[in-house]
Amino acid sequence: MKNFGGIATFIDRDDINTDEIIPAKYLTEITKQALKPHLLEDLHLEDGSFDPNSEGIQKASVLVTRSNFGCGSSREHAVWALEVNDINVVIGESFARIFRQNMFNCGILAVELAPEDLDRLFAIEPEVRIEIDLEKEWLRATGRDGKSVECGFSLNPFDRKLVGAGGWLAYADQQY
């Protein structure tokens, strides 16, 4: 079973769309690796609290955001940009439906939490490490100061198997 979790970076905004995750001008790239340096390069927050070139995003394997992550077009490139940057979990209130399924198909865990649980996660940043227990559908976020937050989440059984296997291709190899 694939492991999930790691160092988190926080993006405190709703409605982050696929053009902000990977700009459309890179859709002609023929390898996933070519997308790597462009993850979130067009994402700008009004308060300036996010820098796509920061060390935080480069070290992160978990993104914590707000609602409707991955809205916009349904292209898979946005998920591939996360995958090639070793992002294995995105935590938010909600995800665009097709984007969420594309995440599971690529072996990336989409965790949906209630707004109050997200507020508790955002309150412990910076330098947060997140542990995920996929079977128990549970996560723990621990800050640099030792403060931690625990939350439960739920997945349907097929999505848990799919993402736990490492995505659709790995799942199909195991099953067929």
N, C-alpha and C positions, 0 to 999 in steps of 0.2 A: 504494500500500500504506500502511496506517495505521502510524503510529509509536507505539512503546511505550517506556515508561520514565519516569524523572523522579525527583523527590524521594520518598523512602520514609519510611513510618512503620511502626513495629514493634509488634506485638501478640503478646506471648509467652504464648500460651495455645492449647490444643487445644479442639476442639469448640465453636467459636463458631457459635451457631445463628442461624437467620434472624430469630427474635424479637429477638435482640441486634443484628443488623445493621439492621433496621428494625422497631420495635415494632408489634405487630398492630393497635394502636389507630389507626394511620395507613393501614390498608389500604382505607379508604373514600375516600381522596383520589383525585381524578379526573385529576390531572396528575402527571407525574414530578417536576416542579419543586417541588411541594408536599412531596415527601419529603426534599428537600435538607437542611434544617436538622436532621433527625432521625436522620441516619446514625450508627449505633453509640451512640445516646444512652443505651441501657439496658445497655451493656457495662461491667461493673465487674470489675476485676482485684483479687485479694486484696491484692496489694502496692501498689495505688494507682498503678501505673506508666502507666496510660492515662487520659487525659482527653479525652472526645469533643469538648470545646469548645476544645481547645488549638490553637495556631497550627500545630503539626506536622501534624495531620490535615487542617486546612484548606488547607495548601500541598501536601499529598501527592497524587501520582498513582499511587503504588505502595504496596500493603499487603504486609507480610511477616508471616506468622503461622506457626502450627504445623500440626497435622493435623486433618482432618475439618471444614474450614471450610465453612460453609453447610449444616450439618446441620439437621434439623428439617423444617418444612413445605417444600413445593416451590414456593411462590409466587414469582413473578417480581419482586415489589416489592423484595425484598432486593437483587437485581442492579440494578434500576432506581435504587435509592438510591446504589449505588456509581457507576453511570453518570452520574447527574446531578451528582455531586460530582467528576467528572473523574478517577475512579480508572480507569486503563486496564490495570493489571496487579495480580493478587493472586498472591503466591508462598507456597506452603505444602508440607507433606509430602503432603497429600491433600485432596480436596474431596468433598463429597456429590455423587453422580453427576448428579442432575438439576440441582443448582445449578451445577455445572461446565459442563454443556451450555447452561444459560441464560446463563452468562457469555459463552461463545463466540457464542451467538445474538445477544447485544447488543454484540458487538465488544470484549469485555474478555478479556484473556489470562489464563488460569489456568496457572501454571507449577508443576509438581510437582518437588520436589527431595528428595534423601535427607536424613535427619535430620542427618548430619554436615555437609552443605553448608549447611543452615539454621543450624546452630550457628556456622559460619564467618561467615555473614551477620550474625547477631545480635552477634557479637564486634566488628564494626566500627562499630556504631551509636554515637553519634548523627550526625545530619546526613549521611545517606547518599544518594547519587545512583546510580540504577541505569540502565544502558544495556542495551537488548535488541536482539539481531539475530535477528529471527524466522526468516529464511531459513536461517541457520547454526545456529539453536536454541542460542543462547549468550547469557549475560548477564555483565555486569561491574558489581559494586557498589563504589563508591569513597567512602570516608569523608572527613570534613573534613580529616583529617591526611594524606591521600593514600594511606593503606592501602587496598588493593583485594583483592577476591575475584572469581575467575572460575569460572563453572559452566556445564556443558552441561545441556540438558533435551531432552525429545523430545515431539513432538506427532504425531498421525496426520495424514497429508497433507490430508484433508478439513478437519479442525479448523484447521490452519494457514491454508488458503485462506479459510475462513469468517471467522476472526478477523482475518486480514490484510486482507480486504475491508472490515471495519468492522461485521461482523455479518451475520445472515441476510438482512435486507432488502437491504442493499448488495450482498451476494453474488448474490442472486436478480436484482437489477437488472443486474448485470454479465453474468450467464449466460443470462438468458431474455428 
